[in-house]
Amino acid sequence: MNVPGPRVRIFDTSLRDGEQSPGFTMSSAQKITFAHALADLGVDVIEAGFPNSSPADFRAVQTIAREVRATTIAALARCHPGDIEACARALDGAASPRIHAFISTSPLHRRFKLNMSREQVIEHAHRGVTLARTHVDDVEFSAEDAFRTEREFLVEVFNVAVAAGATTLNVPDTVGYATPDEIRALFQYLRANVKDADGVVFSAHCHNDLGLAVANSLAAIEGGARQVECTINGIGERAGNAALEELVMALKVRGGWFGVETGIDTPKLLETSRLLSRITGNQVQRNKAIVGLNAFAHESGIHQHGMLKNRDTYEIMHPRDVGWPDSQLVLGRHSGRAAVVNRLRALGFVLDDAKLDQLIADAKALTHTQHVVSDADLLRLVTGNPDDAGWRIDSMSLIDEGQHTRAHVALSNPDNHTVKRDAQGDGPIAALFAALAKATGVDFELESYEVHSMGTGRDARGEANLSARIGGESFSGQGTSRDVLEASAIAWLDVANRLLRSHAMQRIPAFA
């Protein structure tokens, strides 16, 4: 029988540290939507914002505090009376409010940022925590730039904070300078030297400037931290914070090593990640751990062969554990015979050796101008009939109408009849996708959309990749062209055609 390990609180600061970083600003409505998603995910603490920074932040914290009842809602404050009073007003009526008060403690910050002596920093920390405790019972105190603070002074500040009523002590590596061994040792030192250390929760807040935020957070847990401050997709100041999804899955997959648990509902990680991407317009990199498009995708023939025999050969967690429907065996330049045979069988085809050899050669030739070989490509290669590809572009045009763009498309449908439609949108892509939806009768909500260059010089082509979820099922599309708008249209139709083929798969005959 598995005995549950100690609980590590997950403190999510996507709405505060993440949202205040360049490119990730959210409206109040978006912050409220995302706060509900974080609560559904099972985070223990949501840091909703910095109320005294702006009226919009105050209103967002206030609404989240009143609407999100199943988790602790924290608001950030400097150890200034005005900040703390603003937090108290914003959190009024919260089911479980927390004021998170901080002050810089390192010599560098004391001299150049605060122009304060040690004694002044201690006085401000004491007054700040004391005032916060008059409003709420749950007060977190952070020593900003704690890692670069003298150890004995850090203990002195924390002792004052605990005596004033702090219930959580946060130890930030504010500039991402630490290494795992140093972080582990610092937490062990603090737990051994701070008075009444067993009566408070030690928290880690690690930044990713050297790419060590998750590793440092795990080391902090080994050193005794029982709260970790992190963000979805690792967003945050500069290079970001520890990525919640990576941290949580490391603790889950390597539970025997770390011996702790979280309350995160891990199958919701992918949908929460994608919600944040839609809200901010910032997609995660393809090879991002856990939630990137390549996280459970395999193109190498050697890997694909192993996956077909036993997925444990190349995957240490199941895709469904984090929200993916399944692994993907992607057909590309490095794919092997076994993966092609497996994909053909899924499409309803069985080829003899000679035809299979020719198809593999033709498929690999396609990879000189595109990254992957789609199901539509395989159907064309097997049958020799381009009509089997489904909807195809005959022509398209876009007209700038000032405030809007109008797209005109002419498509060949699966029955080889021409369909013409036009639609208006806020920009060329919105108009183009709307026209495609009207022409095909297929509509879906995009989860991600990316366009980038493939190749260099005169051989460069635009490649578009998009994904959508329809009826609980995920579909992805890819298109390449010298024109990025055409590549985008091809990718959109690739999704539409995949959807149509999935509904008609049982009608595809065997081919030998």
N, C-alpha and C positions, 0 to 999 in steps of 0.2 A: 504494500500500500504506500502511495506517495504522500508524505507528510508535507503540507503547505509550508513554504519558507516564509521568512519575514516579508512584510509588504513594503514595497518602495512606492512612494507617492509620485505620480506623474503630474508635474506642474507645467502647464502649457502656456507659453508666452507669445504665441503666434500673433495675438491681437495687440500686443504691446511692443516687445522687442522686435518681433517680426514685422509688424505693420509700420513701425517708424523707420524702417530701412528704405533706401531709394528703390522705387519701382514697385512697392508692395502696399501702398496706401489704399485703405478701404473706406467706403462710405459707412455711415452709422448702420444703415440697413444691412449692408454686407457683413459688418462685424457681428450683428445680432444673428444673422443666418448661420455664420460660421461658429458662433458660440454654442448654438443648439447642436450643431454637428459634433463639436468637441464633447459636449455633455453626453450625446449618444455614443460616442466612442469610448467613454468611460474614464476620461481624465479626472484626476482628483481635485485639481485646482486650475481654474481658468483665470489668468491675469488679463483682465478685460481692457486695461488701458491706464492712462496717466491723466486723471480728471482735471488737474489744474493746468494742463498744457494747452487746452483749447475748449471752447464751448461744445464743439462736436464730440470730442473725446469724453467730456463730462456726460453728455446725453447718452452716448453709447454705453458707457459703464452703468449709468443709472437704469437704462432699459434692460440690459443684460442681467443686472442684479435682481430686477423685479420679475423677469420672465424665466430665467434659468434657475431652477430650484433644486436640482438633484446633485449639485456639486458646489464646492466652495468658489466664490467669486472674489478675486483679489484686485485691489487698485494700488497703483504705485504712487509713492510720495517721497520727495526729499525730506530730510529731517527739518522741515520748515513748517511752522504753524499753518500757513496758508494752504500748503499742499495737503497736509493731514486733514484739515477741516473740509477741504474739497472732497477728499476721499470719503470722509464720514457722511457727507451729504449725498454723494453719488451712491453709496452703498446702503443708504437708509431703506429698510424694508427687505434686504436680502435675506434669504434663508440661512446662509452660512457665509458671512462677510469676513474678509481679511484685509487689513491694511499692511502694505509692504513698504516699509520705510528704509531709506538707504542714505549713506554718506560715504564719500571716498576716504580711504584710510592709508594709501601708500604714500611714501615720501614724495614721489613725483606729483601725485595729485594734491597732496597737502600744500605743496609749495606753489605749483603753477596753476592749479585749478581753483583751490579754495583760499589760498593765502591764510592758512590756519596752522596753529601749533597743535601738537598732540593733545594738549589739555582742552583746546577749543573743540576739537573733533569729538573727544569723549563727552564734553558738555552737551554738544548738539545731539549726539546719539542718545544720551540719557533723556534729554527733554523731548526728543521726537518720539521715542518708544513710550515714554510715560504719557504723553498726550494721546497717542494712538490707543493706548489701553483704556483711556477714559471713554472711548467710543465703541471699541470692539474687544472681545476676549482673545481673538486670534490675530496676533501681530507677528509679522516676519521682519527680521532686521537683516539688511545686507551691508557688508563692508565692501564697497566698490573697489575694484583692483586689489582684492584680498591677496591674491597669489604673490604680488610684488610688495606686500606689506610686511614689515618686520614681525616675525612670529610672536615675540613676546608682547608687542603692542596689539596685535590682532587678538590675542588671548585677553588682554586688558579691556579692549573695546567690547568683545563678546561678553565678558563677565558683567560689564555695566549694562549691556542690553538685556541680559537674562534677569539681572536684579530689577530692572525697570519693567519687566513683564513680557519680554519677547518669548514666543513659543517655538519659533523656527529661526535658525541661524543659517544665513546663506553665505556661501564662500565662493564668490565669482572669480573665474579666470577671465577677467573682463577683456583682455587683449589677446587671448588665445596663445599665450607664451609657454604654458606649462607642458610637461611631459607626464605620461601616466605614472611613472614611479614617483615623481615629485608630488603629484596630486594625492596619490594614495598615502604617502608619508605625511603630508600636511593634514589630512583628515584624521589620521591616527594620532598625530600630535595634539590637535585641537580637542579631540575626544578625551585624551588623557589629561589635558591641562585646564580646560574650561570648567569652572565650578558648576556643579549640578548638570553636567553634560548629559546624564541619563534622562533628565526631565525635559529635554528639548530635542527637536528634530534638526539634524544637520542636512543642509541642502547644497547641491552642486549646480553651478551655472557656468557652463563652459562654452567659449567661442571657438570658431573653427579656422582661425587665421593660418595655422600650420596644418590644417586637416586632421586635427586630433581631438575634436570636441566629443565625439562619441566614445573614443578610447579613453579619454580623460574622465568622462562621466562614469564609465564602467569601473575605472580605477577608484574613483571617489566612493562608489558603492562598496568596493572591496575594503576601503578605508573606514567605512562606517556611515556613509551618507545614506539617508533613508528618504530623501526627496531629490528628484532630478528635474531641473528646469530645461525645457527643450521646446522645439517648434516643429510643426508639420513641414515636411520637405526641407527642414534645416534652414528656413529663412531667418534673417536677422541682420544686425549691423555688420557691415563689411562682408566677410566671408560666411557669415551666418552663425547659427547656434547648433547645438547638438540636434540631430534629426530624430524626432520622436519615434518614427517608424523603425529606424535602424536600431536605436537603443532598446526598444521594447522587444523586437524580434531577437536581438542578441541575448537578452535575458531569458527569453522563452526557449530558443533553440539550445542554448548552453546553460539551461537551468541547473543541470547537475554540477556545473562549475561555480556559478554565482550563488546558487541557493536562495534566491529571492523571487518574489512574484510581483506582478502589477495587476491592476484591474482593467486593463485595456481589452476591449472586444476586438481582437486583431483582424477578423475578417472584414472589418469596416475601415481598415487602414487605407486601402486603395481608393475607396469612394471619398474619404475625407481629403486625401491628397489631391484628387482630381477636382473636388469642389474648390479647394484653395487655388488651384491653377486657373480654374474658370473665373473666379472672383478677381484675381490679380492680373490675369493675362500672362502669367509667367509659367511656362512649362518646365518640368524637370528634365534633366538630361536623360537620354535613352538608357545609358548604363547605370543610372542611379539605383542603388541597392533598394530592394523591396518593391518600390513603386515605379521604377523606370520601365519603359517599353521592352527593354532587353533583359529585365531581371529574371525572367523564366523563358527566354527565347534561346534556341540553339540552332546554329547554322553549320558548324563544323561537322563533317561526315563522321569523324571519330566520336564526337559527343552524341550525335544523333543515333548512331548505332548502339551506344551504351544506353541511351534513354529508352530506346525501343525494347531493350532487354529488361531493364530495371531502372526506374527514374532515380533511385537512390545513388546511382553511379555518378550523377552530376548535379543533383539537387539536394540541398540539406534541409529544405522545408517544402511543404506542399503549397502550390500556388493558392489554393482555396483558403489557406490559413491567413492570408493577408488580403483576400478579396479578388484575386485573379480567378477566372473560370478554369483555366488549365494551362499547362505548359504549351509552348509553340515550337514546332520544328519548322524553322524558316528555310525555304529553298533559296539558295544563293550560290555564289561562286564556289564556296567551300563545302557544299552539301555532298553527301555520298549517295550511292545507289539505294541503300536501304530506306533512306528518308523519302526518296522519289517514289519508290514502290509503295511505301506506306501511304503517301499522299494520294497517289493514283487510286489505290484501293478505296480510300475514303470518298473519292469522287465517283467510284463505280467502275473503274477500268482495271483490266489485267492484261498486260502486254507480254508478248514473247520476247526472248532475249534480244533479237536483232532490232525490233521496233523500240525496245526500251533503251538500247544503246544509242540509237539515233535520236530519240527524244531527249535523253540526258545531254547529248552533244548540242542539240538545238537550244535546250534550256540554258546551258552554260554560255552559249553565244549571246543570249539576251542580257546576261549580266555585264556585258561590256558597255551597255547604255543604261542599265537600271540596276538597283541594288538587290532586289529580290524578284523571284519568279512567283507570280500570283496564281491562284486557281484558274482565273480566266486565261492566263498565258498557257497553262497546261492544257486546258480544254481546246484552245486554238491549235496547239501543237499536236494533240492526239487526233482530233477530228479533221484538221485541215480546213475547218469551216469557221471563218471569223464571226458568222452570225451567232455562234454558240456563246460568244462573249457577252451577250446581253445588250444593254444600252450603250450606244457609241456616239461620239460627237461628230456631226457633219460640219457645223460652223457655229461660231459664237462671236458676239460683238458687245461692246460696252459703250454707253453714251453718258458723258458727264452732264447732269441736269442742274448743276449748281449745288443745292443742298443735298441732292441725292444722286445716285447712279442708276441707270437702267440697263439691264442685261437682256440681250436677245440670244436665244439658243435654238439650234435645229439639231435634233437627235434622231438616230435610227433606233427604233425599238427592237426587242427580241424577234419580232415578226418581220423585221426589215422594212417597216413603214416609217415615214418621216413624221416627226412631231415637232411643232414649233411653238415656243412660248416666250414671254418676256415678263420681267418682274423688276420692281424697284427696291433699292436697299440703301443703307446709310453709306456704303462704300462699294467698291467693285466686287469684293469677295462676297459680301452679304447679298448683293443683287444677283450675282452669278449663282450662288447656292440656292437662292429663292426661286430663280428661273428653272434650275434643274429639278427642284422639288415639284414645281407645278407641271413640268413636262413628264416626269416619270410617275407622279403620284406617290412617290416615296419621300417621307420626311423623317428627320431624326435630329436629335440634339447633339451637337458636337461635344465630345469630352476633351479633345485636344486637336490642334491644327498647327502644323509646322511647315515652313518652306525654307529650303536652303539650296546652295549650289553644289552640284556634283561634277567633279572634274575641274580642269583648268584650261585657260586659253580658249581657242575656238571650239574645242570639244566640250566646253562646259554646258551643262544642262541644269534646269531647275527641277528639283524633286520636292514633291508635296506629300506629306504624311498626315493622315487624320484618323481619329477613332471616334466611335459613337456607341452608345448603349441603347438598344431597342428591345423592349419587352424583357428586360433582365439579361439580355445576351449582348456580348460585346462584338463589334465588328471593326476592322481596321482597313484602311485603303491607302494605296500608294499610286502616284502618277509621276511621270517624267516627261519633260518637253523643254524645248528651248525657250518657251514662253511660260513664265511661272503661273499665269492665270489659267492657261490651258492645262498645265500640270495639276493645278488645284481642281479643275473640273474633272479631269481623269480620275483623280483620287476620290472625289465625291462619288462619281459613278461606280468606282470600284467597290465602295461600300454598298451602294444600292444593288449592284449585281450580286454581291456576296449574299445580301439579304434575300434576293429573289431565288438564288440557287439553293440556299438553305431550306426554302419552302418547297422546292421542286426536286430535291436530291433523289427521292425515291423513283423518279421517272427517268433517271439517266441509265441507259442500257450498258451492259457489259461490253467490252471491246477487246478482241483478241486478234 
